Structure formats: C-alpha cells, structure tokens
Amino acid sequence: MKTTIDISDTLLREAKKLAAREGVTLRTLVERGLHRVVAETKQTPRFKLRRASFKGKGLQADVRDASWETIRDLAYEGRGS
C-alpha cells in the first residue's frame, strides 16, 4: 500500500544513506523500523499504578483550603533548605 509521510530532510538523508550502506531499499528500512516499534509496543506492559489509598477523612481542617504551595511547604518543612 502506498502512503505519504512528512519527515525531516535530515532524517530522510540519514535513512537513505543507511539503506544504501545496508544494500536495502528505503521502503525496507522504514518497514523494519515500523515492525520494531510495533513489536516493542506489544511487548511493553502498560504501567499500572498500584492502589495506595488508605481510609481517612481527607486533609486536616487547617490545610483543607490551603494552596498546593502551602501544603507542599508543610510536607517538606524541616527537610533541606
């Protein structure tokens, strides 16, 4: 199947040089690359964040309406500069 893609001139020049060095067509080189990317994507499991919640009642009343900066400063109070 034919298709058109837009890639940088630099990348195209490098790809053509590589294809010539390896004695293959640009099409073959592009297909190899696409096959690799597709295979890597299939092999890499999606990251799943473990459940780390706990039973609580949310933020303490004195910080419930505080800004993120205030909460962060309180969390790091006494640690570092």
HUNOR-V209615 format. One record per helix or strand of 2 or more residues. SS is the DSSP state (a for helix, b for strand). FROM is the first residue (numbers start at 1). TO is the last residue. If there is no record, write none. Layout:
{{SS	FROM	TO} {SS	FROM	TO}}
This chain:
{{a	9	22} {a	26	43} {a	68	75}}
